[in-house]
């Protein structure tokens, strides 16, 4: 059971979130809050796992409200303004839902939140240091040995990373910066703030996108030159 709160200055928006939440027995809506002061009070007096919040509100914006929290629950923004999406994800939002929110889109966001919640509550000690041809990662309260060649690509997931292999994925408590430092640069490239790819697994690429195992992965403008030059030099293909 995940305890939730909803923060929005629009009663109708709160009604919709409450209606959607009630369709999920694993969610428990503790409070509907009309302003940040009410939300602060709820957060102080209850254990909250997930927060839905608007961005444009009188007084404190949702972005600044999240920035002000010392111990943040999982959170996702519910807003009519798409232009704040980058800011939202930079704060490690689980998702960014644009109003009017369709129920199927809400369901997808909840699945993501549940996955992150499960990982967070099952996390244990940090993983061992890498060896010559492999690394150990911590997942499901055990250390898993992964050969570099098994790894297709890695995706950021807030404080975690998803490691995609040929037939499965592993999620581990790790920052992208730390993961990048543990992988051999003659085999792996950071192509985006949220993605690292095994260059040997790249099926096609351009200056804006690459494809790995049928998945299209964005290439960020700050990474494209290094990545494209390495691919064109073809050192490992």
Rosetta blueprint (number, residue, H / E / L):
1 X L
2 X E
3 X E
4 X E
5 X E
6 X E
7 X E
8 X L
9 X L
10 X L
11 X H
12 X H
13 X H
14 X H
15 X H
16 X H
17 X H
18 X H
19 X H
20 X H
21 X H
22 X H
23 X L
24 X L
25 X L
26 X L
27 X E
28 X E
29 X E
30 X E
31 X E
32 X E
33 X E
34 X L
35 X L
36 X H
37 X H
38 X H
39 X H
40 X H
41 X H
42 X H
43 X H
44 X H
45 X H
46 X L
47 X L
48 X L
49 X L
50 X E
51 X E
52 X E
53 X E
54 X L
55 X L
56 X L
57 X L
58 X L
59 X L
60 X L
61 X L
62 X H
63 X H
64 X H
65 X H
66 X H
67 X H
68 X H
69 X L
70 X L
71 X L
72 X L
73 X L
74 X E
75 X E
76 X E
77 X E
78 X E
79 X E
80 X L
81 X L
82 X H
83 X H
84 X H
85 X H
86 X H
87 X H
88 X H
89 X H
90 X H
91 X L
92 X L
93 X L
94 X L
95 X E
96 X E
97 X E
98 X E
99 X L
100 X L
101 X L
102 X L
103 X H
104 X H
105 X H
106 X H
107 X H
108 X H
109 X H
110 X H
111 X H
112 X H
113 X H
114 X H
115 X H
116 X H
117 X H
118 X H
119 X H
120 X H
121 X H
122 X H
123 X L
124 X L
125 X L
126 X L
127 X L
128 X L
129 X L
130 X L
131 X L
132 X L
133 X L
134 X E
135 X E
136 X E
137 X E
138 X E
139 X E
140 X L
141 X L
142 X E
143 X E
144 X E
145 X E
146 X E
147 X E
148 X H
149 X H
150 X H
151 X L
152 X L
153 X E
154 X E
155 X E
156 X E
157 X E
158 X L
159 X L
160 X E
161 X E
162 X E
163 X E
164 X E
165 X L
166 X L
167 X L
168 X L
169 X E
170 X E
171 X E
172 X E
173 X E
174 X L
175 X L
176 X H
177 X H
178 X H
179 X H
180 X H
181 X H
182 X H
183 X L
184 X L
185 X L
186 X L
187 X L
188 X E
189 X E
190 X E
191 X E
192 X E
193 X L
194 X L
195 X E
196 X E
197 X E
198 X E
199 X H
200 X H
201 X H
202 X E
203 X E
204 X E
205 X E
206 X L
207 X L
208 X L
209 X E
210 X E
211 X E
212 X E
213 X L
214 X L
215 X E
216 X E
217 X E
218 X E
219 X L
220 X L
221 X L
222 X L
223 X L
224 X H
225 X H
226 X H
227 X H
228 X H
229 X H
230 X H
231 X H
232 X H
233 X H
234 X L
235 X L
236 X L
237 X L
